[in-house]
Each structure stands twice: as C-alpha cells, then as structure tokens.
C-alpha cells in the first residue's frame, strides 16, 4: 500500500486524531523499526524498538468497517510485531473513540495510563487512553 493510499483511508476513517498526510506516512515508513500490515481497505502502522511494539495508527475504510477487518488487521499487527521481537504492545486511543476502545478491549488491551487533553477537536481537548497487552503467542 502506498503512502497516498494510506492517507486516503486514514482521511476517510479518522477525525480524531487528525488524519495524516501521504508525506507523513512516507516519513514514518522510512524510520527504522516501522512496519505496515494490510487488509483489504485497511492497514495498521506500527514500530518495534527493543522488545516493545507501538501501534501508531490503524485505519479501515468506513465502507469496510464492522466486517471484522479491524480485528483481522490488529491480529496481523500483533503477529508482525512478535516476528520483530516485541513481547509487549502499546497504543493510545482517544477516550471518545468507543468503537476502537471496544476493538482493543476484545483484543486484550488494558488501560495503563492517561494523557489529559492530548487530542484537539476544535476548541475541545480529548484525553488519550494508554493501553497495553502482552504479545505472548
């Protein structure tokens, strides 16, 4: 998947945090340890440093949501992170993103922290929940 394709899906799927541009995706993909996993009409972008994986973003085109693609993409992300040596996965999610929070809870993520006012939605500030889970096979 090209950075342009990733940006188009991201733009369609996300409002908070703000969607990333193709240039931002290209820059992320150039960083050591960064990787992408794909599903039809979606992707997850992550990185592994030492034995920790961070899910940077996961986006599924709205026309393909609620079909198990997010769950499949997250499962593929976990497998790819394990193959790169990660034993723990971390992510952050907007407190208001109920669908994503449910996806992550079903995948075994638990809250480990909070970043107050981390995301902006116009004048409103939204907290980010920090989540993690073990990547045991």
N, C-alpha and C positions, 0 to 999 in steps of 0.2 A: 504494500500500500504506500502510495507516495505521500509526502507532506501535504500536498494540495488536497488529496482525498481525505486525509486525516482531518485537516482543518475544516473541510466541508461537513463531515459527520459531526465534528465537535461543535461547530456553529449551530447545526440543526438540533443537537441533543442537549446543549448546556446553555444556561443563562448565568448561573452562579456555580462555580467561579466563572469569570468571563471566558468566552471561547478563545483558544489560542490560534494564532495565525500560522500559515504554512511556513513562514520563516522561523517562527518559534519552534515548530515541530522539527524542522530541518536542523536547527541548532541543537535541540535535545538529542536527536538521533546521532549527532556527531560526538556526543560525550561518551567517554569510556564507561562501560558497565550498563549503558542504557539499551533497552531492547523493546521490541513491539511484538505482540501476538495479535493475530487477526481471526475474526469470524466473519461470515457474510454480513456486510453492512455494519461492522463494528470493529473495535480494537481496544487493546489495553497497552499502555505505555508504562514501563517500569524501569527501575535501575537496581542493580545489586552492587553493594560495597561491602567487602569482607563477607560476613555471613548474614547480612541484613538486606531485605528487599523493600523497596518503597514503590507502591503503586502511585504513579504520578497522575494518571488520568485513565478513565475507562469511559468509552462513549459508544452507544448503539444508536443508529439512526432511529428517530421516533417511529417511522413506518414499520420497523422491525422489532420494536420493544414488546415486552410481555409475551415473548415466544421462547424464552429460555436462553436467548443468545447472550445476555449479560452473565448468567450463571456459567454457561459454557466458556465464555471469554475469561472469566475470573478463574475458572478451573485450569484453563490452559496457561494463564499467567502464573498460577502457583507452580505448575509443573516446570515451566521455563525458569522460574526463579530458583527452584530446587536444583535443576540441572546446572545452574550457575553457582551453586554452593550456598544459597541462602537457607537458613533454618528458621527465620522469623520474618514475617511480612508486616509492614506498617502502611498506613494510609491516613488521610484526613478527608473528612466529608462535611459539607455544610449541614448544620443542625436541622435546617428546614428541608433537606432532601430526603423525604420519607421513603421513597422508592429505593434509593441507593442504600440507605441505612438498613432497610429490610433485606436487601440482597446480601450485604456484608454480614449481617447477623446470622442469616441462614448459612453462610459460608464459614461461620465460626469465629468471626472477629468480635473482640470485646473492647470496650472503651478503656483507654489508658491515660487520657488527658483531654484538655480543653484549651483552645486558643480563643479567647474572648475577642469578638469584633474582627475576626480575621478576614472575612469576606465583606465586600461592599456591594450593596444593591441600591444604587442611587444614594440617598442620604442615610439609609438604614445600614447598620452593621450587623453581620450574622456571625455567630460563633462557629468555629470548626471543631468537630469532634475528632480526636486522635484515636485510632483503632489499631489493634494488632492481633496477630494469631500465629501460632506455631505452624511450620510447614513440614511437619512430620508426614512421611508417606502413608 
